[in-house]
């Protein structure tokens, strides 16, 4: 996995749907450390959306440079599932690699 990217930088000019699709496709190429950070960001963002609906607190606006900028709650939840699946796949791949020694 030496060909993984350190992180994913979205093209700020693309619409959210296009950035979402590109991010989903790029997950296998992103370093594990940055996938974990993305997972944490997604969990925090989803919590903000839930607080918004439960307590009336407005979810904070994200900066244009943020990878989750303009993503809706459903997109964040789907992306979180995909990130978790990618992390599990990598963990099982590493576990299987260790078995072969």
N, C-alpha and C positions, 0 to 999 in steps of 0.2 A: 504494500500500500504506500509506496514511496511517492506515487504520483498524485497524492491528494493535495488539495488546495488548503491553504492555511485558513481561509474563511471565504464567505460568499459575499460579493459586493454587487448589489442590484443596480441595474441601470435605472436611475431615478426618473427617466423620461417615459418608461414603460408603464402601462396601466397595471393596477394591482393584480388582476387576473393573470396577465402574462408573466409578471414577476413571480407569482405563486407557482405557476406551471414550471417555470425555469428552475425555481428553487427545489421543487419536488424532484426534478430530473437530476439536479446537481448533488443531491444528498450523498450518493455513494462516493463522491469526489472530495467531500469536505472532511477535514481532519476531525478525529473523534473529540478532541478538546473543544472544538468550535461547535460540534453537534450538541455536546452537553450544555454549552452556553446558550445555544439556540433553544434547547429544551427548557432551560430555566427561564429564558425570556418569554417563551410561549406560555409556560405555566403562570408567570406573573401577569401577562397580558390577558389570559383567559380569566384569571381572578379579578382583574380590573373590570372586565365586561360583566362578570357576575355581580360584583359590588355595585356596578352601575344599575343593573336591573333590580337588585335586592334593596339597596339603600339609597338609590337616587344620586349616588356620586358619579359624576361624569368621568368616564375613562379618559386619562390624560392623552392629549394629542402627542403622537410620536414625531420626531424630526424626520424630515424628508430622507435623510441618509440612513435611517434605521431600517434594517431588513424587513421588519414587520409593518412598516408604514402603510397605512390605508387598508390593511387586511381586516376583514370582518371576523366576528367571533367564530363562526362556523369554519372559516378558512384556517384560523389559528388552531382549532381543535383537530381538524383533519391533518394539518401539518404536524402537530404534536404526535399524532398516532404514527405518521410516517417516520418521524425522527426517532421515536421509541423503537419502531420496528427495525430501522437501520442500525441503531445501537445494539439491539439484541442480536441481529445478524452478525455484526462484527464480533460481539462477545462469544457467540457460539463458534464462529470461524477461528478465533484465537484459541478457544478451548480445544477444538478439533486438531489444530496445528500442534498443540502441546502433546496430544495423545500420540502423535506419530513419532515423537522422539524416542 
